[in-house]
Amino acid sequence: MDEKRRTRRNRDNIRIHEREDFAGMHAAGRVAAEILDEIAPAVHPGQSTGEIDRLITEMVEAKGATSATIGYKGYRHASCISVNNVVCHGIPGAPIPKSGTETVSKDLEKRRKDDVLVDGDILNIDVTVIVDGWFGDTSRMYVAGKLSRKAERLIQVTHDALFKGIDAVRPGNTFGDIGHAIQTYVESHKMSVVRDFCGHGLGRVFHAPPNVLHYGQKGAGPVLEEGMFFTIEPMVNLGRPETGVLADDWTAVTRDKTLSAQFEHSIGVTAEGAEIFTLSPAGLFHPTYR
């Protein structure tokens, strides 16, 4: 396969991959998914997010992979861990944000002081690894201790919204069809889709076109083509969709302090629809398997 064909792009500057590239994405996606399977027993009340990240770092190394996030724009961790009203990019063991930040609740400040999970916390763990030059990117929700009813509803709706988006993936549909499927499902349950963050193309790079919005109109945006690789990773809030970024320049939180949840898969477009690269080998993608 010559390099020119391997790097073919469409008119929207989206890379179109060859069929043999799917194997590389499956290998990278499987390693990322295995790590999220194996970290599940470490999520419990009394555990620190810093310790969870340390274990993930060891797992990445033990599997012969490379963390895509360590060193990325100065980031120092092998995972993002987003607890309760943290929408995404939560830093394991992060320092206390500057006092007076309007988006930080007193409850969150207290928990960040000792970086320890308490009973009823929900958290998203996001891991990206590099295997033989291919990027595997996935995240899922976990529960520390007893799950509240409202958190359970939020997690279920977010999980199902991801698969509504995946179901809309097929050649000839558009990226607007994906966003519309997610948005209408979430809003039918009186929750909101975060607008400030989105999915992205990937492959032999971490982030590439297109931006994959989790809201939108049917028929809008670029047309899906066989060979596209990208993530779908809806973030859903119990309250309003607005977010704010804390003083660490990474951690995004809900402005109204309500809970947030997220699930993410990396996928490739095939002639028949979507091929998921980051399926859980142990069937643990949903946190209520226990």
C-alpha positions, 0 to 999 in steps of 0.5 A: 500500500503506497503512502499516498493512498494510505493518507487519502482524505475526502473533500472535508479533510477527513482521512479515509482509511483502508480496510487493513487499517482496521486491524491496527485500530482493533488492537489499540482499542482492545488494549484500552478496553482491557485496561478499563476492565481491569481497573474496575475492582480498584474503584470503591469508597476510600480509594484515591483517583491518584492511586487509580491512575497509578495502577492504570499507568502500570497496566499501560506499561505492562501491556507494552503500550504507550500512554497517549496522554502523558506529555500531551500538552503538558498533561502528566497522567495516563488517564482522566478521571472525572468525578460527579459534576466534573464533565471531562478532563478531570485530573487524578489527584488534582490540586484544589482550584483557586478559591472563588472559582464560581464553578467549584462547589464546596463539596467538590473542594472538600473531596479534592483535598484528600483525593478520595472517593466516597460512597455514591460517587460516580466517575468517568475514567478515560484512557488512550493508548498507542499500540504500533502507532495506532490510538485506542481511545475509550471511556466509561462510567464507574460507581464507588459504593451505592448508586443513587437513583438519579445517578443510575438514570443519568448513567443509563441515558448516557450509555444508551445515547452513545449507542443511539449515535452509533446506530446512526453511523452508516455510509451516506448518513451525516455527522448531523444524523449522529448528533441529532440521534443523541440529542433527541434521545437525551432531551426526551429524558429531560437531560442535556447534552454538553456542547463545549466538547465533542468527539474527534477523528483518530487513527495514527494521530490522537485528534484529527478532523472531523469534530463529532458533535453530540447534538445537531440536525438531520442531514447536516455536516459531512457525509459519512464514508467507509474508512472514517475513524472517529470517537463518539463520546457524549457528555450528558448533564442532569441539569443545564448543558453549560460548563466551566473550566477550572484554574488548572486549565483542564478540569471541566465542570457543570456550571449548575453543579449537577451530575454529569456522565460520559461514555466513549467508543472509538469506531470505524465506518464500514459498508454495513455501519459502524465497527466498534474498536473499543468493546469491553473484552469482559463485557464490563462497559456498563457499570451495573454489571456487578 
